[in-house]
Amino acid sequence: MNIIRENSGEAIFCPTDVCNAQEVQNSLEMTLQELGQIDILINNAGITRDGFLTRMELKDWQKVMEVNLTGVFNCTRAVAEKMMEREEGCIINASSVVGVYGNIGQTNYSATKAGVIGLTRSWAKELGRKGIRVNAVAPGFIATKMTEKVPEKVLDRMKGNTPLGRLGKPEDVAWAYLYLASDHASFVNGAILQVDGGLVL
Ligand SMILES: NC(=O)c1ccc[n+]([C@@H]2O[C@H](COP(=O)([O-])OP(=O)(O)OC[C@H]3O[C@@H](n4cnc5c(N)ncnc54)[C@H](O)[C@@H]3O)[C@@H](O)[C@H]2O)c1
């Protein structure tokens, strides 16, 4: 937030549990009050609760569904209404390569990230008619807190399967978000942009 302000931007911080529709609505109202309008929504919140299928507990299945799918639904439903009034806006969803290819130990997570692709394509059609572009980014393995939990040997295997031979950096994904949010992508709608160094799982 400080970096945005130091660069003459305006920034506010509204801690929000995306699973809680009322909290999402409160944050939306606070944002509209402080900043006037919402041009871009990035549905970036996401969690993992990895485990093999036969050992996966129902609570871990449900929690991942709640954050990674219901959270995206809550935020988009709230913001889309405001964007539709202005007939413009841009929504970007965080999917994943595992939503495209699947992955061992990620039954719940890969189902949600495949679901995000379904939401993205449905909304691209439904909201596109109202001037709102909806796209997704499907990152490969990116060095963040999320992948700190992944065993070293799995990460080494992922690097080995990546033609570029490394994990992604948060900036690699941020540039993709920036492109999709910009006017340079004004005819890009319903796209699933893989940012994965060429990884094939
Ligand atoms: N790191 C990767 O390799 C990778 C790969 C593909 C996709 N992704 C996706 O990218 C997005 C960002 O992941 P990341 O790697 O930065 O993970 P991260 O764990 O570093 O960050 C996830 C963020 O989501 C927030 N969050 C979790 N539950 C929330 C909730 N209920 N309400 C609001 N916020 C909540 C956390 O506070 C955290 O800031 C996620 O959707 C993730 O699934 C990550």
The ligand as a Gaussian input file, in Angstrom:
#p B3LYP/6-31G(d) Opt

LIG

0 1
 N        1.984000     -20.042000      -5.886000
 C        1.654000     -20.823000      -6.910000
 O        2.452000     -21.666000      -7.366000
 C        0.315000     -20.690000      -7.579000
 C        0.109000     -21.393000      -8.767000
 C       -1.107000     -21.297000      -9.410000
 C       -2.112000     -20.510000      -8.882000
 N       -1.909000     -19.838000      -7.725000
 C       -3.026000     -19.042000      -7.219000
 O       -2.614000     -17.688000      -7.113000
 C       -3.335000     -17.045000      -6.057000
 C       -2.358000     -16.392000      -5.112000
 O       -1.576000     -17.436000      -4.526000
 P       -0.184000     -17.201000      -3.772000
 O        0.781000     -18.167000      -4.321000
 O        0.160000     -15.745000      -3.728000
 O       -0.608000     -17.746000      -2.348000
 P       -0.372000     -17.152000      -0.887000
 O       -0.718000     -18.248000       0.043000
 O        0.985000     -16.528000      -0.812000
 O       -1.461000     -15.987000      -0.852000
 C       -2.835000     -16.276000      -0.833000
 C       -3.542000     -15.090000      -0.248000
 O       -4.939000     -15.419000      -0.156000
 C       -5.421000     -14.863000       1.048000
 N       -6.612000     -15.591000       1.522000
 C       -6.723000     -16.893000       1.864000
 N       -7.970000     -17.165000       2.296000
 C       -8.671000     -15.985000       2.215000
 C      -10.002000     -15.616000       2.520000
 N      -10.895000     -16.497000       2.996000
 N      -10.374000     -14.327000       2.312000
 C       -9.488000     -13.423000       1.823000
 N       -8.203000     -13.720000       1.513000
 C       -7.801000     -14.991000       1.712000
 C       -4.269000     -15.033000       2.031000
 O       -4.408000     -14.131000       3.114000
 C       -3.070000     -14.710000       1.153000
 O       -2.789000     -13.331000       1.175000
 C       -4.185000     -18.148000      -5.403000
 O       -5.496000     -18.108000      -5.920000
 C       -3.492000     -19.429000      -5.836000
 O       -4.364000     -20.528000      -5.836000
 C       -0.720000     -19.910000      -7.065000

